[in-house]
Amino acid sequence: MAAIRVDGLCKSYGSVRAVDGMDFRVERGELFGFLGPNGAGKTTTIRALTGQIAPDSGDVRVLGCDPTAEPIETRRRVGILPEQGSPPSFLTPREYLEFVGSVRDLEPEYVAERIDRWTDRLGFGGKLDTLHTDLSRGQQQKVMIAQAFLHEPEAVLIDEPLANLDPLVQEQVKRFLVAYAADDNAVFVSTHNIDVAESICTRVGIVADGRMVTERSLAAETDGANGDADADADPLLDVFLEEVTDAAARDLPSSARERIEGEGEAGDSERDPRLEATGR
Ligand SMILES: Nc1ncnc2c1ncn2[C@@H]1O[C@H](COP(=O)(O)OP(=O)(O)OP(=O)(O)O)[C@@H](O)[C@H]1O
């Protein structure tokens, strides 16, 4: 059974179809990258996976739980790092992590040991008893990472894991995520950062217009004898641009589509117009 399963998920906000027939699965042992441009439906999908919204239709399961019917059980078992989530301003990291431990029915000794381990790993020991309101964004992000992994969940849902972290800590977190997934856990990472996805994910799914437009295994590309990437494989950025542009083109009026195609054929654009979609 897949650790994370999304079948035909649809969700609209009024007349906006945010997610429109999303399908994918994440198995244990996978570090799955969920990539897509702004407004593609990533956050809405994560909200459905964490029980924050009820799907209009479709079926969603995390570790066998239905997040809509069993939101508390889902949040107890799964690790969740929400987009721009921050710990309560009126608590210290120690108080917050102890609170999270008690909500998850963890033994106090176990929680104390886990707090020490995360303090070491992310280097916020000196700040354990400082109110969150007096911590930097990066230090708060470290606390949020610690709470997501406190109970060693078998499935973790993470939105932009490296936001606000300095390069050294980013590297440590990347290595941790790779090792965590390899330890037979399912790690789902939503990110805009194609380079990060390419460097750590075993598989990526590219989302546009509320649906999965392509999935690609990355682990296979480094299976060569000397570990080099497969020379025949398109770089992930190219795949992303192709899929996102195709999805966007489907929504354009036919007059605009003809104009863009005409420009492409005339070859009068020095810059690849698809790059506009990524801001690169
Ligand atoms: N609460 C809401 N009310 C109305 N429309 C919403 C709401 N939340 C999201 N939307 C719309 O749903 C669509 C998908 O949004 P969503 O936040 O899921 O995308 P996303 O892929 O996470 O985007 P980003 O990368 O910018 O965070 C967008 O068109 C967005 O404007």
The ligand as an SDF file (V2000), in Angstrom:
LIG
                    3D

 31 33  0  0  0  0  0  0  0  0999 V2000
   -8.6780   30.2640   -0.0480 N   0  0  0  0  0  0  0  0  0  0  0  0
   -8.7450   30.4630   -1.3720 C   0  0  0  0  0  0  0  0  0  0  0  0
   -9.7810   31.1270   -1.9200 N   0  0  0  0  0  0  0  0  0  0  0  0
   -9.8690   31.3250   -3.2580 C   0  0  0  0  0  0  0  0  0  0  0  0
   -8.9510   30.8740   -4.1580 N   0  0  0  0  0  0  0  0  0  0  0  0
   -7.8850   30.2230   -3.6480 C   0  0  0  0  0  0  0  0  0  0  0  0
   -7.7230   29.9840   -2.2550 C   0  0  0  0  0  0  0  0  0  0  0  0
   -6.5660   29.2920   -2.0680 N   0  0  0  0  0  0  0  0  0  0  0  0
   -6.0360   29.1120   -3.2980 C   0  0  0  0  0  0  0  0  0  0  0  0
   -6.8230   29.6710   -4.2560 N   0  0  0  0  0  0  0  0  0  0  0  0
   -6.5920   29.6420   -5.7000 C   0  0  0  0  0  0  0  0  0  0  0  0
   -6.4310   28.2760   -6.0720 O   0  0  0  0  0  0  0  0  0  0  0  0
   -5.3910   28.1320   -7.0410 C   0  0  0  0  0  0  0  0  0  0  0  0
   -4.3340   27.1710   -6.5120 C   0  0  0  0  0  0  0  0  0  0  0  0
   -3.7230   27.7650   -5.3740 O   0  0  0  0  0  0  0  0  0  0  0  0
   -2.6090   27.0060   -4.4970 P   0  0  0  0  0  0  0  0  0  0  0  0
   -2.3160   27.8870   -3.3230 O   0  0  0  0  0  0  0  0  0  0  0  0
   -3.0660   25.6320   -4.2150 O   0  0  0  0  0  0  0  0  0  0  0  0
   -1.3880   26.9700   -5.5180 O   0  0  0  0  0  0  0  0  0  0  0  0
    0.1640   26.7060   -5.2550 P   0  0  0  0  0  0  0  0  0  0  0  0
    0.6190   25.7720   -6.3150 O   0  0  0  0  0  0  0  0  0  0  0  0
    0.3950   26.3040   -3.8520 O   0  0  0  0  0  0  0  0  0  0  0  0
    0.7720   28.1420   -5.5130 O   0  0  0  0  0  0  0  0  0  0  0  0
    2.1140   28.8300   -4.9100 P   0  0  0  0  0  0  0  0  0  0  0  0
    3.2600   28.1060   -5.5230 O   0  0  0  0  0  0  0  0  0  0  0  0
    1.9910   30.2410   -5.4020 O   0  0  0  0  0  0  0  0  0  0  0  0
    2.0430   28.7240   -3.4060 O   0  0  0  0  0  0  0  0  0  0  0  0
   -4.8780   29.5480   -7.3120 C   0  0  0  0  0  0  0  0  0  0  0  0
   -5.5370   30.0290   -8.4720 O   0  0  0  0  0  0  0  0  0  0  0  0
   -5.2960   30.3230   -6.0800 C   0  0  0  0  0  0  0  0  0  0  0  0
   -5.5160   31.6920   -6.4200 O   0  0  0  0  0  0  0  0  0  0  0  0
  1  2  1  0
  2  3  1  0
  2  7  2  0
  3  4  2  0
  4  5  1  0
  5  6  2  0
  6  7  1  0
  6 10  1  0
  7  8  1  0
  8  9  2  0
  9 10  1  0
 10 11  1  0
 11 12  1  0
 11 30  1  0
 12 13  1  0
 13 14  1  0
 13 28  1  0
 14 15  1  0
 15 16  1  0
 16 17  2  0
 16 18  1  0
 16 19  1  0
 19 20  1  0
 20 21  2  0
 20 22  1  0
 20 23  1  0
 23 24  1  0
 24 25  2  0
 24 26  1  0
 24 27  1  0
 28 29  1  0
 28 30  1  0
 30 31  1  0
M  END
$$$$
